Amino acid sequence: MRYAIGIDLGGTNIAAGIVTEDYKLLEKGSVPTKAQRPWQEVAADMARLAMELVEKAGLSRADCAGIGVGSPGICNGDTGEVVYSNNLYWDDVPLCPTLTRLTGLPCRLSNDANCAALGEVVAGAAKGCKTAVLLTLGTGVGGGVVIDGKIYEGQASAGAELGHCTLISGGVECTCGRRGCIESYASATALIRQASEAAAAHPESLLNKERITAKSVYDAMRAGDDAAKAVVAQYEEYLGEAIVDMVNIFRPEMLLLGGGISGEGKALTDPMNEYVKAHCFGGDKSFVTRVDTATLGNKAGIIGAAALCLSAPAAIAQLAALRTPVGR
């Protein structure tokens, strides 16, 4: 049995786990990221957590194919560097070479949303699919693309930023600096903004009864509130248009929705499937991508990161050359 260490690096927590070659999570642990400190200290905590989990699982370094890391931001999978991450305050951080030096294990790196998508393909809702797209609907809109069982990253690993494709030219300003991005209309943050605007315009609405969250908007819609119904209808049109664009570009076997809003389940995916069937190029005259919810939750990033190692041993052997000490 082979094993790999998967690390899901976030701005708040470092989550890691030992994953078996059949993509089962054997051990899991986490520590705070404390992202505002020097990156070297964060990397040291990542290495320490990884080796603690190896020991806890009763394994040795020799049992591990390597360490896979999913990080927010632009990640260069060839060099193992986090090129830029605003969540971590990092620029040009040689993360994989550092982790290899600290642990003696080869390391692979990809964007966290890419890893989550890969996790769903090897062990989750898209298991068995060769081609899948994941959209995570949270504070922002993350995106991951798997083609022929491999993460698609684009040149310099800077592609697949699906949330930053334009939905409405000149629209709402996005955190990236552009206007009209999918993230500005289809994220949980966007839904809350849209609902807040509707609540202000309709004092009688149930939207004013409690703090507005994505769930409370859907709850008010289910209770028959007219303002909430209008908000949900408009939000689902925005999301439907974004999904149709992804279907027209990639025509994946499955498109998965993750993040907090995906907890609505069929209340969200049923209308999205109808929207795709009605609006994708060719309609039902060709293959129609199925929209479903991701199933692995916060395990997806860990399993997908580990899969970077378990699914590509030859690449891991090549990356072992990154074991030289790092002076930065």
ChimeraX attribute file (.defattr): number of C-alpha atoms within 10 A of each C-alpha:
attribute: neighborCount
match mode: 1-to-1
recipient: residues
	/A:1	7
	/A:2	13
	/A:3	27
	/A:4	30
	/A:5	33
	/A:6	33
	/A:7	32
	/A:8	30
	/A:9	26
	/A:10	18
	/A:11	17
	/A:12	13
	/A:13	14
	/A:14	22
	/A:15	23
	/A:16	30
	/A:17	29
	/A:18	29
	/A:19	25
	/A:20	20
	/A:21	18
	/A:22	13
	/A:23	19
	/A:24	13
	/A:25	20
	/A:26	15
	/A:27	15
	/A:28	20
	/A:29	14
	/A:30	18
	/A:31	14
	/A:32	14
	/A:33	21
	/A:34	16
	/A:35	18
	/A:36	12
	/A:37	11
	/A:38	12
	/A:39	19
	/A:40	15
	/A:41	13
	/A:42	21
	/A:43	21
	/A:44	15
	/A:45	18
	/A:46	25
	/A:47	21
	/A:48	15
	/A:49	21
	/A:50	26
	/A:51	19
	/A:52	13
	/A:53	20
	/A:54	22
	/A:55	12
	/A:56	14
	/A:57	14
	/A:58	9
	/A:59	14
	/A:60	11
	/A:61	15
	/A:62	11
	/A:63	13
	/A:64	22
	/A:65	25
	/A:66	29
	/A:67	31
	/A:68	30
	/A:69	33
	/A:70	27
	/A:71	28
	/A:72	22
	/A:73	22
	/A:74	23
	/A:75	28
	/A:76	22
	/A:77	19
	/A:78	13
	/A:79	17
	/A:80	23
	/A:81	21
	/A:82	24
	/A:83	19
	/A:84	18
	/A:85	18
	/A:86	11
	/A:87	14
	/A:88	23
	/A:89	14
	/A:90	16
	/A:91	15
	/A:92	15
	/A:93	19
	/A:94	21
	/A:95	25
	/A:96	27
	/A:97	25
	/A:98	25
	/A:99	28
	/A:100	23
	/A:101	18
	/A:102	17
	/A:103	19
	/A:104	16
	/A:105	24
	/A:106	25
	/A:107	33
	/A:108	31
	/A:109	27
	/A:110	28
	/A:111	32
	/A:112	28
	/A:113	28
	/A:114	30
	/A:115	33
	/A:116	32
	/A:117	33
	/A:118	35
	/A:119	29
	/A:120	28
	/A:121	26
	/A:122	21
	/A:123	20
	/A:124	21
	/A:125	19
	/A:126	25
	/A:127	14
	/A:128	13
	/A:129	17
	/A:130	16
	/A:131	21
	/A:132	29
	/A:133	31
	/A:134	30
	/A:135	29
	/A:136	28
	/A:137	24
	/A:138	20
	/A:139	15
	/A:140	22
	/A:141	26
	/A:142	27
	/A:143	26
	/A:144	27
	/A:145	28
	/A:146	24
	/A:147	16
	/A:148	10
	/A:149	16
	/A:150	19
	/A:151	23
	/A:152	18
	/A:153	21
	/A:154	10
	/A:155	8
	/A:156	13
	/A:157	18
	/A:158	17
	/A:159	16
	/A:160	21
	/A:161	19
	/A:162	22
	/A:163	24
	/A:164	22
	/A:165	17
	/A:166	18
	/A:167	22
	/A:168	14
	/A:169	10
	/A:170	11
	/A:171	15
	/A:172	17
	/A:173	13
	/A:174	17
	/A:175	12
	/A:176	10
	/A:177	9
	/A:178	16
	/A:179	20
	/A:180	19
	/A:181	26
	/A:182	27
	/A:183	31
	/A:184	29
	/A:185	29
	/A:186	28
	/A:187	27
	/A:188	25
	/A:189	19
	/A:190	22
	/A:191	26
	/A:192	19
	/A:193	17
	/A:194	18
	/A:195	25
	/A:196	19
	/A:197	12
	/A:198	18
	/A:199	20
	/A:200	12
	/A:201	11
	/A:202	15
	/A:203	12
	/A:204	12
	/A:205	16
	/A:206	21
	/A:207	25
	/A:208	16
	/A:209	12
	/A:210	9
	/A:211	10
	/A:212	17
	/A:213	19
	/A:214	22
	/A:215	16
	/A:216	18
	/A:217	26
	/A:218	21
	/A:219	17
	/A:220	20
	/A:221	20
	/A:222	13
	/A:223	12
	/A:224	12
	/A:225	17
	/A:226	15
	/A:227	22
	/A:228	26
	/A:229	18
	/A:230	14
	/A:231	22
	/A:232	21
	/A:233	14
	/A:234	16
	/A:235	20
	/A:236	20
	/A:237	17
	/A:238	18
	/A:239	22
	/A:240	22
	/A:241	20
	/A:242	23
	/A:243	26
	/A:244	22
	/A:245	19
	/A:246	21
	/A:247	24
	/A:248	16
	/A:249	10
	/A:250	17
	/A:251	21
	/A:252	22
	/A:253	20
	/A:254	23
	/A:255	28
	/A:256	25
	/A:257	25
	/A:258	28
	/A:259	20
	/A:260	17
	/A:261	21
	/A:262	23
	/A:263	16
	/A:264	14
	/A:265	14
	/A:266	14
	/A:267	12
	/A:268	20
	/A:269	20
	/A:270	13
	/A:271	16
	/A:272	22
	/A:273	21
	/A:274	13
	/A:275	19
	/A:276	24
	/A:277	20
	/A:278	14
	/A:279	18
	/A:280	22
	/A:281	18
	/A:282	12
	/A:283	13
	/A:284	13
	/A:285	8
	/A:286	11
	/A:287	14
	/A:288	21
	/A:289	23
	/A:290	20
	/A:291	25
	/A:292	22
	/A:293	26
	/A:294	26
	/A:295	19
	/A:296	17
	/A:297	15
	/A:298	13
	/A:299	21
	/A:300	28
	/A:301	32
	/A:302	30
	/A:303	37
	/A:304	34
	/A:305	35
	/A:306	37
	/A:307	33
	/A:308	30
	/A:309	28
	/A:310	26
	/A:311	16
	/A:312	13
	/A:313	14
	/A:314	10
	/A:315	15
	/A:316	21
	/A:317	14
	/A:318	10
	/A:319	22
	/A:320	18
	/A:321	11
	/A:322	20
	/A:323	19
	/A:324	11
	/A:325	11
	/A:326	12
	/A:327	6
	/A:328	8
